[in-house]
Amino acid sequence: MMERLTVDVAIIGGGTAACAAAVAFRETGLTVALLEKRLCGAGASGVNFGGVRQQGRDLAELPLSQRARLLWDGLNAKLGEDVGFEATGHIKLARSEADMAVLETYARDAAEHGLALQLLGPNALRAEMPWLGSAVMGASLSPTDGQANPRVVGPAFARLARRLGAEPREHAPVRHAAHDGAGFTVEAEGVTVRSRSLVNAAGAFGGVVAGWFGEAAPVAPLSPNMVVTEPLPPLVTRSIGVVGGDVYVRQTRRGNVVLGGGRGTADVADGLARPVAATSLGAMEKTLALIPDLAHAQVIRTWSGLDGEMPDHIPVIGPSCTTPGLVHAFGFSGHGFQLGPVVGEILAELVTQGRSASPLHPFRIERFADWRGPYRSEGEIEH
């Protein structure tokens, strides 16, 4: 028998941003139903690198990232759970003089947006990190950035949303949604939801949902290729990225070294992704060039997942340009993990106030109204 729900807001998707939005809506007193095709937090939100970084972002994202960073300090208290956040700092390494020039330019541009980065030459860098390989020539450090456990953040928000009275429905893939002039009807497996407002936080499928309302959003699948080692003695003291984004490394509290680079393979039809052995081996080789002391570490698991990537590598966040009451948040292009908590707040602002305290113009969906391709599959995917 088909269940029927009537709520103020329906949310399509169950990633961190969607679950954080459910929490924010309940905090304003709105009733919420969240529809997730599998398990909350198990998609792109749960399979990424776990970087909580401001450094290296598109400058348009920096105001959102800086606002998000403030939330991470209080996330354990808000969620009532330890999500593993540590402000280890994020260091971006240069492997050539050209790379160092990129870091210097970005540091100047970021400073104009209020992000202070520290440029380190080879001597200063090796004084702090003597285990780095000879390929590294310098770096840029964002000392307030860090890392967290992506496998627990989304589910923790979902549990909080449920405690606050939201209706998260897992294993409930959405078949269709429509607006009849008075409200939205969302048809999902086992349940039909009627709502005044609708949030499209459907990740790699956000473009499909937007298309139901006549909006173009050219989302392509993006699958990070991830590797983790056995627990090791403490070594990697910072969350590490490189210019170009072809490898990234961090060490967890337990000692496991998490690394990634390149892309897995995605099956969009079934919504799944798988790592590629050759890509994993390539990421290991690049990691060893950075950190030779990991040569004898044993790899215990590789994995991938499915994210959505936009042609310009920044997300769609904001109201629909065709349908009042519909707001979008998808296409985070491999770097949405840190933004998830603040995107939830922004979605609640858009629904309840019609505007956000954060600048969203660069993320409007109508920037793709006349898009005809081709799609560019490039750019950094270090979450």
BAVEX-67208 format. One record per residue (C-alpha): x, y, z; residue number from 0. Coordinates in steps of 0.5 Angstrom, whole numbers, plus 500, padded with zeros to 3 digits. Layout:
N
<X->X, Y->Y, Z->Z, num->NUM>;
...
end
This chain:
383
<X->500, Y->500, Z->500, num->0>;
<X->503, Y->507, Z->498, num->1>;
<X->504, Y->511, Z->504, num->2>;
<X->502, Y->519, Z->503, num->3>;
<X->505, Y->524, Z->507, num->4>;
<X->504, Y->532, Z->507, num->5>;
<X->510, Y->536, Z->509, num->6>;
<X->512, Y->543, Z->509, num->7>;
<X->519, Y->541, Z->505, num->8>;
<X->521, Y->535, Z->501, num->9>;
<X->528, Y->534, Z->500, num->10>;
<X->530, Y->529, Z->494, num->11>;
<X->537, Y->526, Z->497, num->12>;
<X->540, Y->524, Z->503, num->13>;
<X->548, Y->527, Z->503, num->14>;
<X->550, Y->531, Z->508, num->15>;
<X->548, Y->538, Z->505, num->16>;
<X->541, Y->535, Z->505, num->17>;
<X->541, Y->532, Z->512, num->18>;
<X->544, Y->538, Z->515, num->19>;
<X->538, Y->542, Z->511, num->20>;
<X->533, Y->537, Z->514, num->21>;
<X->536, Y->539, Z->521, num->22>;
<X->535, Y->547, Z->519, num->23>;
<X->528, Y->546, Z->517, num->24>;
<X->526, Y->543, Z->523, num->25>;
<X->530, Y->548, Z->527, num->26>;
<X->525, Y->553, Z->524, num->27>;
<X->519, Y->549, Z->526, num->28>;
<X->518, Y->546, Z->519, num->29>;
<X->516, Y->539, Z->517, num->30>;
<X->520, Y->535, Z->513, num->31>;
<X->521, Y->529, Z->509, num->32>;
<X->527, Y->527, Z->506, num->33>;
<X->528, Y->521, Z->501, num->34>;
<X->534, Y->518, Z->499, num->35>;
<X->535, Y->512, Z->494, num->36>;
<X->540, Y->508, Z->499, num->37>;
<X->542, Y->510, Z->506, num->38>;
<X->543, Y->517, Z->508, num->39>;
<X->551, Y->519, Z->508, num->40>;
<X->553, Y->513, Z->503, num->41>;
<X->553, Y->517, Z->497, num->42>;
<X->559, Y->522, Z->495, num->43>;
<X->558, Y->525, Z->502, num->44>;
<X->561, Y->518, Z->505, num->45>;
<X->566, Y->516, Z->500, num->46>;
<X->571, Y->522, Z->499, num->47>;
<X->577, Y->524, Z->502, num->48>;
<X->575, Y->527, Z->508, num->49>;
<X->578, Y->534, Z->507, num->50>;
<X->576, Y->540, Z->511, num->51>;
<X->579, Y->545, Z->507, num->52>;
<X->578, Y->552, Z->505, num->53>;
<X->585, Y->553, Z->501, num->54>;
<X->585, Y->551, Z->493, num->55>;
<X->578, Y->553, Z->492, num->56>;
<X->575, Y->557, Z->487, num->57>;
<X->575, Y->564, Z->489, num->58>;
<X->567, Y->564, Z->488, num->59>;
<X->566, Y->558, Z->494, num->60>;
<X->571, Y->562, Z->499, num->61>;
<X->565, Y->566, Z->502, num->62>;
<X->561, Y->559, Z->503, num->63>;
<X->567, Y->555, Z->505, num->64>;
<X->569, Y->560, Z->511, num->65>;
<X->562, Y->560, Z->513, num->66>;
<X->562, Y->553, Z->513, num->67>;
<X->569, Y->552, Z->517, num->68>;
<X->566, Y->556, Z->523, num->69>;
<X->561, Y->551, Z->524, num->70>;
<X->566, Y->545, Z->524, num->71>;
<X->569, Y->547, Z->530, num->72>;
<X->562, Y->546, Z->534, num->73>;
<X->559, Y->540, Z->530, num->74>;
<X->561, Y->535, Z->535, num->75>;
<X->557, Y->539, Z->540, num->76>;
<X->551, Y->540, Z->535, num->77>;
<X->551, Y->533, Z->533, num->78>;
<X->552, Y->529, Z->540, num->79>;
<X->557, Y->525, Z->536, num->80>;
<X->564, Y->525, Z->535, num->81>;
<X->565, Y->526, Z->527, num->82>;
<X->573, Y->526, Z->527, num->83>;
<X->574, Y->533, Z->526, num->84>;
<X->581, Y->535, Z->527, num->85>;
<X->584, Y->542, Z->525, num->86>;
<X->591, Y->539, Z->522, num->87>;
<X->592, Y->544, Z->517, num->88>;
<X->592, Y->543, Z->510, num->89>;
<X->598, Y->544, Z->506, num->90>;
<X->599, Y->544, Z->499, num->91>;
<X->605, Y->542, Z->496, num->92>;
<X->609, Y->545, Z->490, num->93>;
<X->613, Y->540, Z->485, num->94>;
<X->616, Y->545, Z->481, num->95>;
<X->617, Y->552, Z->480, num->96>;
<X->611, Y->553, Z->476, num->97>;
<X->607, Y->550, Z->482, num->98>;
<X->610, Y->555, Z->487, num->99>;
<X->608, Y->560, Z->482, num->100>;
<X->601, Y->558, Z->482, num->101>;
<X->601, Y->557, Z->490, num->102>;
<X->603, Y->565, Z->490, num->103>;
<X->598, Y->567, Z->486, num->104>;
<X->593, Y->564, Z->489, num->105>;
<X->595, Y->566, Z->496, num->106>;
<X->595, Y->573, Z->494, num->107>;
<X->588, Y->572, Z->491, num->108>;
<X->585, Y->569, Z->497, num->109>;
<X->588, Y->574, Z->502, num->110>;
<X->583, Y->579, Z->498, num->111>;
<X->578, Y->574, Z->501, num->112>;
<X->580, Y->574, Z->508, num->113>;
<X->584, Y->567, Z->507, num->114>;
<X->591, Y->568, Z->510, num->115>;
<X->595, Y->562, Z->507, num->116>;
<X->603, Y->561, Z->509, num->117>;
<X->608, Y->560, Z->503, num->118>;
<X->613, Y->555, Z->505, num->119>;
<X->620, Y->555, Z->502, num->120>;
<X->624, Y->548, Z->502, num->121>;
<X->628, Y->549, Z->508, num->122>;
<X->622, Y->551, Z->512, num->123>;
<X->618, Y->546, Z->509, num->124>;
<X->623, Y->540, Z->511, num->125>;
<X->624, Y->543, Z->518, num->126>;
<X->617, Y->542, Z->519, num->127>;
<X->616, Y->535, Z->515, num->128>;
<X->623, Y->532, Z->514, num->129>;
<X->619, Y->526, Z->511, num->130>;
<X->617, Y->529, Z->505, num->131>;
<X->621, Y->527, Z->499, num->132>;
<X->626, Y->530, Z->494, num->133>;
<X->620, Y->532, Z->489, num->134>;
<X->617, Y->537, Z->493, num->135>;
<X->620, Y->544, Z->492, num->136>;
<X->615, Y->548, Z->497, num->137>;
<X->608, Y->549, Z->499, num->138>;
<X->602, Y->553, Z->502, num->139>;
<X->599, Y->552, Z->509, num->140>;
<X->592, Y->554, Z->511, num->141>;
<X->593, Y->552, Z->518, num->142>;
<X->586, Y->552, Z->520, num->143>;
<X->584, Y->547, Z->515, num->144>;
<X->583, Y->540, Z->517, num->145>;
<X->580, Y->533, Z->516, num->146>;
<X->574, Y->529, Z->519, num->147>;
<X->571, Y->522, Z->518, num->148>;
<X->566, Y->523, Z->512, num->149>;
<X->563, Y->516, Z->513, num->150>;
<X->560, Y->519, Z->520, num->151>;
<X->558, Y->526, Z->518, num->152>;
<X->552, Y->525, Z->514, num->153>;
<X->549, Y->519, Z->518, num->154>;
<X->550, Y->524, Z->524, num->155>;
<X->546, Y->529, Z->521, num->156>;
<X->541, Y->524, Z->519, num->157>;
<X->540, Y->522, Z->526, num->158>;
<X->539, Y->529, Z->529, num->159>;
<X->534, Y->530, Z->524, num->160>;
<X->530, Y->524, Z->526, num->161>;
<X->531, Y->526, Z->533, num->162>;
<X->528, Y->533, Z->531, num->163>;
<X->522, Y->530, Z->528, num->164>;
<X->524, Y->530, Z->521, num->165>;
<X->522, Y->524, Z->516, num->166>;
<X->528, Y->521, Z->513, num->167>;
<X->526, Y->515, Z->508, num->168>;
<X->532, Y->511, Z->506, num->169>;
<X->531, Y->506, Z->500, num->170>;
<X->526, Y->511, Z->497, num->171>;
<X->528, Y->512, Z->490, num->172>;
<X->524, Y->518, Z->487, num->173>;
<X->521, Y->517, Z->481, num->174>;
<X->518, Y->523, Z->479, num->175>;
<X->517, Y->530, Z->482, num->176>;
<X->512, Y->535, Z->479, num->177>;
<X->509, Y->542, Z->481, num->178>;
<X->501, Y->543, Z->480, num->179>;
<X->501, Y->551, Z->481, num->180>;
<X->499, Y->550, Z->489, num->181>;
<X->505, Y->545, Z->491, num->182>;
<X->509, Y->539, Z->490, num->183>;
<X->508, Y->532, Z->489, num->184>;
<X->514, Y->527, Z->490, num->185>;
<X->513, Y->520, Z->488, num->186>;
<X->518, Y->515, Z->491, num->187>;
<X->518, Y->508, Z->492, num->188>;
<X->513, Y->506, Z->497, num->189>;
<X->511, Y->514, Z->499, num->190>;
<X->508, Y->520, Z->496, num->191>;
<X->510, Y->526, Z->499, num->192>;
<X->506, Y->533, Z->498, num->193>;
<X->510, Y->539, Z->500, num->194>;
<X->510, Y->547, Z->499, num->195>;
<X->517, Y->547, Z->498, num->196>;
<X->522, Y->542, Z->494, num->197>;
<X->530, Y->542, Z->495, num->198>;
<X->533, Y->538, Z->490, num->199>;
<X->540, Y->535, Z->493, num->200>;
<X->540, Y->529, Z->489, num->201>;
<X->548, Y->529, Z->487, num->202>;
<X->549, Y->526, Z->481, num->203>;
<X->542, Y->526, Z->479, num->204>;
<X->541, Y->533, Z->481, num->205>;
<X->540, Y->535, Z->473, num->206>;
<X->535, Y->529, Z->472, num->207>;
<X->531, Y->533, Z->478, num->208>;
<X->532, Y->540, Z->475, num->209>;
<X->530, Y->537, Z->468, num->210>;
<X->523, Y->535, Z->471, num->211>;
<X->522, Y->543, Z->472, num->212>;
<X->525, Y->545, Z->465, num->213>;
<X->532, Y->547, Z->467, num->214>;
<X->538, Y->545, Z->464, num->215>;
<X->544, Y->543, Z->469, num->216>;
<X->549, Y->539, Z->465, num->217>;
<X->551, Y->534, Z->471, num->218>;
<X->557, Y->529, Z->469, num->219>;
<X->559, Y->523, Z->474, num->220>;
<X->565, Y->524, Z->478, num->221>;
<X->568, Y->518, Z->482, num->222>;
<X->574, Y->519, Z->486, num->223>;
<X->579, Y->513, Z->486, num->224>;
<X->581, Y->512, Z->494, num->225>;
<X->586, Y->508, Z->498, num->226>;
<X->587, Y->506, Z->505, num->227>;
<X->593, Y->503, Z->509, num->228>;
<X->593, Y->499, Z->515, num->229>;
<X->594, Y->503, Z->521, num->230>;
<X->601, Y->506, Z->522, num->231>;
<X->605, Y->510, Z->527, num->232>;
<X->604, Y->517, Z->527, num->233>;
<X->607, Y->520, Z->521, num->234>;
<X->603, Y->525, Z->516, num->235>;
<X->602, Y->531, Z->521, num->236>;
<X->598, Y->535, Z->516, num->237>;
<X->592, Y->534, Z->511, num->238>;
<X->596, Y->534, Z->504, num->239>;
<X->594, Y->536, Z->497, num->240>;
<X->598, Y->538, Z->491, num->241>;
<X->598, Y->543, Z->485, num->242>;
<X->594, Y->540, Z->480, num->243>;
<X->590, Y->535, Z->485, num->244>;
<X->593, Y->529, Z->482, num->245>;
<X->594, Y->526, Z->489, num->246>;
<X->592, Y->527, Z->496, num->247>;
<X->594, Y->524, Z->503, num->248>;
<X->592, Y->524, Z->510, num->249>;
<X->593, Y->520, Z->516, num->250>;
<X->587, Y->518, Z->521, num->251>;
<X->587, Y->518, Z->529, num->252>;
<X->587, Y->511, Z->528, num->253>;
<X->594, Y->511, Z->524, num->254>;
<X->591, Y->509, Z->517, num->255>;
<X->593, Y->513, Z->511, num->256>;
<X->588, Y->515, Z->506, num->257>;
<X->590, Y->517, Z->499, num->258>;
<X->587, Y->518, Z->493, num->259>;
<X->588, Y->521, Z->486, num->260>;
<X->585, Y->520, Z->479, num->261>;
<X->578, Y->517, Z->478, num->262>;
<X->574, Y->511, Z->478, num->263>;
<X->569, Y->508, Z->474, num->264>;
<X->562, Y->510, Z->474, num->265>;
<X->555, Y->506, Z->472, num->266>;
<X->550, Y->512, Z->472, num->267>;
<X->545, Y->507, Z->471, num->268>;
<X->545, Y->503, Z->477, num->269>;
<X->548, Y->509, Z->481, num->270>;
<X->555, Y->505, Z->483, num->271>;
<X->562, Y->506, Z->482, num->272>;
<X->568, Y->502, Z->483, num->273>;
<X->576, Y->504, Z->484, num->274>;
<X->580, Y->502, Z->478, num->275>;
<X->587, Y->498, Z->480, num->276>;
<X->591, Y->502, Z->475, num->277>;
<X->589, Y->508, Z->478, num->278>;
<X->590, Y->506, Z->485, num->279>;
<X->597, Y->504, Z->483, num->280>;
<X->598, Y->510, Z->480, num->281>;
<X->596, Y->514, Z->486, num->282>;
<X->600, Y->510, Z->491, num->283>;
<X->606, Y->511, Z->486, num->284>;
<X->605, Y->519, Z->487, num->285>;
<X->604, Y->518, Z->494, num->286>;
<X->611, Y->515, Z->495, num->287>;
<X->614, Y->520, Z->491, num->288>;
<X->612, Y->525, Z->496, num->289>;
<X->612, Y->521, Z->503, num->290>;
<X->618, Y->515, Z->501, num->291>;
<X->617, Y->512, Z->508, num->292>;
<X->610, Y->509, Z->506, num->293>;
<X->614, Y->504, Z->502, num->294>;
<X->612, Y->498, Z->506, num->295>;
<X->605, Y->500, Z->508, num->296>;
<X->600, Y->495, Z->507, num->297>;
<X->594, Y->497, Z->503, num->298>;
<X->587, Y->494, Z->506, num->299>;
<X->582, Y->497, Z->502, num->300>;
<X->580, Y->501, Z->495, num->301>;
<X->573, Y->504, Z->494, num->302>;
<X->570, Y->510, Z->490, num->303>;
<X->563, Y->513, Z->489, num->304>;
<X->559, Y->517, Z->485, num->305>;
<X->559, Y->525, Z->485, num->306>;
<X->556, Y->530, Z->480, num->307>;
<X->561, Y->535, Z->477, num->308>;
<X->559, Y->541, Z->473, num->309>;
<X->562, Y->544, Z->467, num->310>;
<X->565, Y->550, Z->471, num->311>;
<X->567, Y->545, Z->477, num->312>;
<X->563, Y->549, Z->482, num->313>;
<X->556, Y->547, Z->484, num->314>;
<X->549, Y->549, Z->483, num->315>;
<X->546, Y->553, Z->489, num->316>;
<X->540, Y->557, Z->489, num->317>;
<X->533, Y->558, Z->487, num->318>;
<X->530, Y->555, Z->481, num->319>;
<X->529, Y->560, Z->475, num->320>;
<X->522, Y->556, Z->473, num->321>;
<X->519, Y->554, Z->479, num->322>;
<X->517, Y->558, Z->485, num->323>;
<X->518, Y->554, Z->492, num->324>;
<X->524, Y->549, Z->488, num->325>;
<X->531, Y->550, Z->491, num->326>;
<X->537, Y->547, Z->488, num->327>;
<X->544, Y->544, Z->491, num->328>;
<X->548, Y->539, Z->487, num->329>;
<X->554, Y->538, Z->483, num->330>;
<X->559, Y->540, Z->488, num->331>;
<X->564, Y->537, Z->483, num->332>;
<X->569, Y->533, Z->488, num->333>;
<X->570, Y->538, Z->493, num->334>;
<X->563, Y->539, Z->497, num->335>;
<X->564, Y->535, Z->504, num->336>;
<X->567, Y->541, Z->508, num->337>;
<X->561, Y->545, Z->505, num->338>;
<X->555, Y->540, Z->507, num->339>;
<X->553, Y->543, Z->514, num->340>;
<X->553, Y->551, Z->511, num->341>;
<X->549, Y->549, Z->505, num->342>;
<X->544, Y->546, Z->509, num->343>;
<X->543, Y->553, Z->513, num->344>;
<X->543, Y->556, Z->506, num->345>;
<X->537, Y->552, Z->504, num->346>;
<X->533, Y->553, Z->510, num->347>;
<X->535, Y->561, Z->509, num->348>;
<X->532, Y->560, Z->501, num->349>;
<X->526, Y->557, Z->503, num->350>;
<X->524, Y->561, Z->509, num->351>;
<X->527, Y->568, Z->507, num->352>;
<X->527, Y->568, Z->500, num->353>;
<X->535, Y->569, Z->500, num->354>;
<X->541, Y->567, Z->503, num->355>;
<X->546, Y->571, Z->508, num->356>;
<X->552, Y->568, Z->503, num->357>;
<X->553, Y->570, Z->496, num->358>;
<X->550, Y->565, Z->491, num->359>;
<X->550, Y->569, Z->484, num->360>;
<X->556, Y->565, Z->482, num->361>;
<X->552, Y->558, Z->483, num->362>;
<X->545, Y->560, Z->480, num->363>;
<X->542, Y->555, Z->475, num->364>;
<X->541, Y->559, Z->470, num->365>;
<X->548, Y->560, Z->468, num->366>;
<X->547, Y->554, Z->464, num->367>;
<X->541, Y->556, Z->460, num->368>;
<X->544, Y->556, Z->454, num->369>;
<X->549, Y->551, Z->455, num->370>;
<X->551, Y->547, Z->449, num->371>;
<X->557, Y->543, Z->451, num->372>;
<X->562, Y->540, Z->450, num->373>;
<X->563, Y->538, Z->457, num->374>;
<X->570, Y->539, Z->461, num->375>;
<X->572, Y->533, Z->465, num->376>;
<X->578, Y->536, Z->469, num->377>;
<X->579, Y->540, Z->475, num->378>;
<X->581, Y->538, Z->482, num->379>;
<X->577, Y->533, Z->486, num->380>;
<X->580, Y->533, Z->493, num->381>;
<X->575, Y->533, Z->498, num->382>;
end
